[in-house]
Amino acid sequence: MNESKVRNVGKGKLEYHKKMANIGFYYTIKEGHEKEFENTFQDTVEFLKLNAEGYKEAHLYREVGKNSYMILSLWDSVESFSNFVKSREFGEVTKFGKLIVEGKPYHKIFMDY
């Protein structure tokens, strides 16, 4: 399988890229802390845009009628994502999250193929 892929990015433009990592984080948030979680997500995205090598974008989704969220983040590679997870900043967000997250969050890594 070829390491590079071509994808259509709209208006006839094609973009070449290597395998991209798609990371899905899944959280259940304690009742009453939803807005706090959403604001922290926005702050983290702004930090990533400026500081995280290999970061592309992230989107926050909320399950209808529940306190369950999914963050889908796109990275150049699993290595780029892993470097962020090892960072001091990720540790700080994780520490804060323990105060508002119910149960243990989990993530799944998906790759372009």
Secondary structure, 3 states (H helix, E strand, C coil): CCCCEEEECCCCCEEEECCCEEEEEEEEECCCCHHHHHHHHHHHHHHHHHHCCCEEEEEEEECCCCCEEEEEEEECCHHHHHHHHCCHHHHHHHHHHHHHEEEEEEEEEEECC
